[in-house]
Amino acid sequence: MEFEGFINFLKPPGPTSHDVVDIIRRYLGVRRVGHGGTLDPAAAGVLPLAVGNSTRLLQYVQEGGKSYRAEIVFGRETDTQDSWGKIIAERPVEMLGRDKLEQVLAGFRGPVYQMPPMVSAIRVGGQRLYNLARQGKEVQRQPRLIFISRLELVALWPWGPFPRALLDITCSKGTYIRTLAADLGRALGSGAYLDFLVRTKAGPFSIGNSYTLEEISDCLSRKDYSFLLPPETGLKHLPAVWLKPWAERLVLNGAPVKPEGLEGAPDIKPGALVAVFSKSGQLLAVGRWLEGDARILKAVKVVGKRS
């Protein structure tokens, strides 16, 4: 059987994201499997997987926002910014006030610069930072601009010496929650580390309808492939446009389409990415809605069959 589409996978703590990809390759007997956004081994939650030609759409899944529930411990710092690292500093806290924490959280909402941690997968000089970190090396990194649209205090255990807080976070691609935890601790003057992390959403994929490995295995034993979602599932966070039949060939061959080639007049901001469908509902391409002398649609990734 030829497999194609997305899997909304519920990753447990322990395996790496690449471990999960290797497991699914073996389960399905296919080579083309990729993931949409790395989760650390200790973290759990939504890990979108693409199978077959749908791997070509992963870059657009990763452009969508991500949401997390995170537990943070204050009063300690670790060398990895999470509970798997060695404690490198302690500043016991007698009591962490809710008002003080809320004030600090407010300063991290919106656009902020963040320094990628040494345990990240970013490449510097051709090497992954986490590989350099394992060698005991630390190299210079450049801060990155991220956007945190939601940072809410869910629960607080305020009493010391090491208070804990549970946060709900929604943020842009490239945000490191462990670094956010460390930065919050630094802003409070106590230090902090990430104790536990669950990703609750990645782009259009939510934890409520995700599949565990055991559930996927059970489905395969019954030849039930309902866990494999159609390719367009990965683009649900993008605006959708539908083409008139005569305009389909234009998009499939990379030619621009003016508004008269669309079914209806979409209210889409210039420059926005869109999912492009045939009138019958078949996904044809990912396009960009441009504006010049006249607004036009231009395919940036054709996924339908070219004529």
C-alpha positions as CSV (number, residue, x, y, z in Angstrom):
1,M,0.0,0.0,0.0
2,E,1.2,3.5,-0.8
3,F,0.9,5.8,2.3
4,E,0.5,9.5,1.9
5,G,-0.6,12.3,4.3
6,F,-0.1,13.4,7.9
7,I,-0.1,11.7,11.3
8,N,-1.0,13.7,14.4
9,F,1.4,11.8,16.6
10,L,1.4,12.0,20.4
11,K,5.1,11.7,21.4
12,P,5.8,10.3,24.9
13,P,8.8,11.4,27.0
14,G,12.0,9.5,26.2
15,P,12.5,9.1,22.4
16,T,13.9,11.8,20.2
17,S,11.8,13.2,17.3
18,H,14.1,11.3,14.9
19,D,13.5,8.1,16.9
20,V,9.8,8.5,16.3
21,V,10.4,9.0,12.5
22,D,12.4,5.8,12.4
23,I,9.8,3.9,14.2
24,I,7.0,5.1,11.9
25,R,9.2,4.2,8.8
26,R,9.4,0.6,10.1
27,Y,5.7,0.4,11.0
28,L,4.6,1.6,7.5
29,G,7.4,0.2,5.5
30,V,8.2,3.5,3.8
31,R,11.3,5.7,3.7
32,R,9.7,9.2,3.3
33,V,8.7,10.2,6.7
34,G,9.5,13.6,8.4
35,H,8.5,15.5,11.4
36,G,7.2,19.1,11.8
37,G,9.2,20.6,14.6
38,T,11.6,18.9,17.0
39,L,10.5,18.0,20.5
40,D,13.2,17.3,23.1
41,P,13.5,13.8,24.4
42,A,12.1,14.7,27.8
43,A,9.1,16.6,26.3
44,A,5.8,15.0,25.3
45,G,2.9,16.1,23.0
46,V,2.0,16.8,19.5
47,L,4.6,15.9,16.9
48,P,3.2,16.2,13.3
49,L,4.5,13.5,11.0
50,A,4.4,13.7,7.2
51,V,4.4,10.6,5.0
52,G,5.3,10.3,1.3
53,N,5.0,13.4,-0.8
54,S,3.4,15.2,2.1
55,T,6.9,15.7,3.5
56,R,7.1,18.5,0.9
57,L,4.5,20.4,3.0
58,L,6.3,20.2,6.3
59,Q,7.8,23.6,6.0
60,Y,4.4,25.2,6.0
61,V,3.2,23.2,9.0
62,Q,6.2,24.5,10.9
63,E,5.3,28.1,10.1
64,G,2.2,27.7,12.2
65,G,2.2,28.7,15.8
66,K,2.8,26.2,18.6
67,S,1.2,25.9,22.1
68,Y,2.6,24.3,25.2
69,R,1.9,23.7,28.9
70,A,5.1,24.0,30.9
71,E,6.1,23.5,34.5
72,I,8.9,25.8,35.7
73,V,11.0,25.5,38.9
74,F,12.4,28.7,40.3
75,G,15.4,29.1,42.6
76,R,17.7,26.7,40.6
77,E,19.6,26.8,37.2
78,T,20.8,23.8,35.2
79,D,23.4,23.6,32.5
80,T,20.7,22.4,30.0
81,Q,18.0,24.8,31.2
82,D,15.8,21.7,32.0
83,S,15.5,19.0,34.6
84,W,17.8,16.6,32.7
85,G,20.8,18.9,33.3
86,K,23.2,19.4,36.2
87,I,22.4,22.1,38.8
88,I,24.8,24.9,38.4
89,A,23.3,27.5,40.7
90,E,20.9,27.7,43.6
91,R,19.1,30.8,44.9
92,P,16.4,29.5,47.2
93,V,13.2,31.6,47.2
94,E,11.2,32.0,50.4
95,M,8.0,32.8,48.6
96,L,7.2,33.8,45.0
97,G,4.4,36.3,44.8
98,R,1.7,35.9,42.1
99,D,1.7,39.7,41.4
100,K,5.5,39.7,40.9
101,L,5.4,36.7,38.6
102,E,2.5,38.2,36.6
103,Q,4.5,41.4,36.1
104,V,7.5,39.5,34.8
105,L,5.3,37.4,32.4
106,A,3.9,40.6,30.9
107,G,7.3,41.7,29.9
108,F,7.8,38.5,27.8
109,R,4.6,38.8,25.7
110,G,4.8,40.0,22.2
111,P,8.1,40.2,20.2
112,V,11.2,39.4,22.3
113,Y,14.8,38.4,21.5
114,Q,15.9,35.0,22.6
115,M,19.4,33.4,22.7
116,P,19.2,29.8,21.3
117,P,20.5,27.3,23.9
118,M,23.7,25.2,23.4
119,V,21.5,22.1,23.5
120,S,19.5,23.2,20.4
121,A,19.7,21.7,16.9
122,I,20.9,24.9,15.3
123,R,24.0,24.6,13.2
124,V,27.1,26.8,13.8
125,G,30.1,26.2,11.6
126,G,28.4,23.1,10.1
127,Q,27.9,21.5,13.5
128,R,24.8,21.1,15.6
129,L,25.0,23.0,18.9
130,Y,24.0,20.0,20.9
131,N,26.9,18.1,19.6
132,L,29.3,20.9,20.6
133,A,27.6,21.0,24.0
134,R,28.3,17.3,24.5
135,Q,32.0,18.0,23.9
136,G,31.9,20.6,26.6
137,K,32.2,23.5,24.1
138,E,30.2,26.7,24.1
139,V,30.2,28.9,21.0
140,Q,28.9,32.4,20.2
141,R,25.3,32.5,19.1
142,Q,23.1,35.3,17.8
143,P,19.8,36.1,19.5
144,R,16.7,35.5,17.5
145,L,13.5,37.5,17.4
146,I,10.5,35.4,18.5
147,F,6.8,36.2,19.2
148,I,4.9,35.0,22.3
149,S,1.2,35.6,21.8
150,R,0.1,33.9,24.9
151,L,1.9,33.5,28.3
152,E,-0.6,32.7,31.0
153,L,-0.2,31.5,34.6
154,V,-2.3,28.4,35.1
155,A,-1.2,27.5,38.7
156,L,1.4,28.6,41.2
157,W,3.0,26.8,44.1
158,P,4.6,29.9,45.7
159,W,6.3,28.6,48.8
160,G,10.1,28.0,48.8
161,P,12.8,27.1,48.6
162,F,12.0,26.1,45.0
163,P,8.5,27.5,43.9
164,R,6.8,26.0,40.8
165,A,4.6,27.6,38.2
166,L,2.4,26.0,35.5
167,L,2.2,28.1,32.3
168,D,0.2,28.0,29.1
169,I,2.3,29.3,26.1
170,T,1.6,30.1,22.5
171,C,4.5,31.2,20.4
172,S,6.1,31.5,17.0
173,K,8.4,29.0,15.3
174,G,11.9,28.9,16.8
175,T,10.9,29.6,20.4
176,Y,12.8,27.5,23.0
177,I,10.6,27.0,26.0
178,R,13.6,25.9,28.2
179,T,15.3,29.2,27.4
180,L,12.1,31.1,28.2
181,A,12.1,29.4,31.6
182,A,15.7,30.4,32.2
183,D,15.0,33.9,31.1
184,L,12.0,34.2,33.4
185,G,14.2,33.0,36.3
186,R,16.8,35.6,35.4
187,A,14.2,38.4,35.3
188,L,13.1,37.4,38.7
189,G,16.6,37.2,40.1
190,S,16.2,33.6,41.2
191,G,17.1,31.5,38.2
192,A,14.8,28.8,36.9
193,Y,14.6,25.7,34.8
194,L,12.0,23.8,32.7
195,D,10.8,20.8,34.7
196,F,8.2,19.4,32.3
197,L,6.8,20.2,28.9
198,V,3.8,19.1,26.8
199,R,3.2,20.5,23.4
200,T,-0.6,20.9,23.0
201,K,-0.7,22.2,19.5
202,A,1.5,22.5,16.4
203,G,0.1,24.4,13.4
204,P,-3.3,22.8,12.7
205,F,-2.6,19.7,14.9
206,S,-4.0,19.5,18.5
207,I,-3.3,17.0,21.3
208,G,-7.0,16.2,21.6
209,N,-7.1,14.1,18.4
210,S,-3.5,12.8,18.4
211,Y,-2.5,9.2,18.2
212,T,-0.1,7.2,20.4
213,L,2.2,4.6,18.9
214,E,0.1,1.9,20.5
215,E,-3.0,3.2,18.8
216,I,-1.3,3.4,15.4
217,S,-0.1,-0.2,15.9
218,D,-3.6,-1.4,16.8
219,C,-5.0,0.4,13.7
220,L,-2.4,-1.2,11.4
221,S,-3.2,-4.7,12.8
222,R,-6.8,-4.1,11.7
223,K,-5.9,-2.5,8.4
224,D,-7.5,0.7,9.7
225,Y,-5.7,3.7,8.2
226,S,-7.9,6.4,9.7
227,F,-4.9,7.7,11.6
228,L,-3.4,8.8,8.3
229,L,-4.9,12.2,7.5
230,P,-5.0,13.7,4.0
231,P,-2.2,16.1,2.9
232,E,-4.4,19.2,3.1
233,T,-4.8,18.6,6.9
234,G,-1.3,20.1,7.3
235,L,-2.4,23.3,5.7
236,K,-5.6,24.0,7.6
237,H,-4.0,27.0,9.3
238,L,-3.7,28.6,5.9
239,P,-6.5,30.5,4.0
240,A,-8.0,28.4,1.3
241,V,-8.8,29.4,-2.3
242,W,-10.6,27.4,-5.0
243,L,-9.9,27.6,-8.7
244,K,-12.2,27.6,-11.6
245,P,-11.6,24.5,-13.8
246,W,-9.8,26.5,-16.6
247,A,-7.4,28.0,-14.1
248,E,-6.2,24.7,-12.6
249,R,-3.7,24.1,-15.4
250,L,-2.2,27.5,-14.9
251,V,-1.4,26.8,-11.3
252,L,-0.1,23.3,-11.9
253,N,2.3,24.7,-14.5
254,G,3.4,27.6,-12.2
255,A,1.6,30.4,-14.1
256,P,0.0,33.2,-12.2
257,V,-3.8,33.4,-11.8
258,K,-5.8,36.6,-11.6
259,P,-8.9,36.9,-9.4
260,E,-11.2,36.0,-12.3
261,G,-9.7,32.5,-12.1
262,L,-10.9,32.0,-8.6
263,E,-14.2,30.8,-7.2
264,G,-15.3,33.9,-5.3
265,A,-13.2,36.9,-4.2
266,P,-11.2,35.9,-1.1
267,D,-10.4,38.5,1.5
268,I,-6.7,37.7,2.0
269,K,-3.8,40.0,2.9
270,P,-1.2,40.5,0.1
271,G,1.8,38.3,0.6
272,A,-0.1,35.6,2.6
273,L,0.4,31.9,1.9
274,V,-2.8,30.1,0.8
275,A,-3.8,26.5,0.2
276,V,-5.0,26.2,-3.5
277,F,-7.7,23.7,-4.3
278,S,-9.5,22.6,-7.5
279,K,-13.3,23.2,-7.6
280,S,-13.8,19.5,-6.7
281,G,-11.7,19.9,-3.5
282,Q,-8.3,18.4,-4.6
283,L,-5.2,20.1,-3.1
284,L,-3.2,21.5,-6.0
285,A,-0.6,23.8,-4.5
286,V,0.6,26.1,-1.8
287,G,0.4,29.6,-3.3
288,R,1.1,33.2,-2.4
289,W,-1.5,36.0,-2.8
290,L,0.4,38.8,-4.4
291,E,-0.5,42.4,-5.1
292,G,0.9,44.5,-8.0
293,D,-1.0,46.1,-10.8
294,A,-3.6,43.5,-10.2
295,R,-3.9,41.0,-7.4
296,I,-2.7,37.6,-8.5
297,L,-2.1,34.1,-7.1
298,K,1.3,32.5,-7.7
299,A,2.1,28.9,-6.8
300,V,5.2,28.4,-4.6
301,K,4.8,24.7,-4.1
302,V,2.9,22.5,-6.6
303,V,1.7,19.3,-5.2
304,G,-0.9,18.3,-7.8
305,K,0.0,16.4,-10.9
306,R,1.2,18.8,-13.7
307,S,-0.3,18.5,-17.1
